[in-house]
Amino acid sequence: MNARDMVGWNLRRLRVTKGLSQEALGLLAGCEPSYIGRIERGRENTTIETLEGLAAVLDAHISAFFVTPEAGAEKPASLRPGRKPKA
């Protein structure tokens, strides 16, 4: 796994764990939601400054983006699509 794929895998893992959509994370971090998607797919070579902002929103240390997934680990699951049900 190359570095961009590793960062993307971990970004998705952290984002889904927090229950944030790409749109919500983008708004909180000051990034376009499509940019978040490209990072997660390993299509974007992002900056350290952007990773610092994302880490702050996700309450994570920047090093969390560089954790090597365990062998055979499945891609982090997607959030359930659509709006959350009203309480």
C-alpha positions, 0 to 999 in steps of 0.5 A: 500500500502506498502512502496516499492509499494509506492516508486515504484508508485511515482518513475514511476509518477515522471519519466513519468512526466519528460518524461524519459524512465527507460533506460534514468533515469537509465543512468542518475542516474547510475543504471541499467534500469532493476533495475529501473523497479524492483523498480517501480514494488515494487520488489526491496528494494532500499537504501536511497542513490539510492533514493537520486540519483534518486530524484536529476535526477528527480529534486524532493525532496526525500520525493516525493517518500513517498507520499501516492496516493489518494484513487482510483488513477490510476497507472501512465501511461506509456510513448509511446513506441518506438522512438520519431519522428524526428523533 
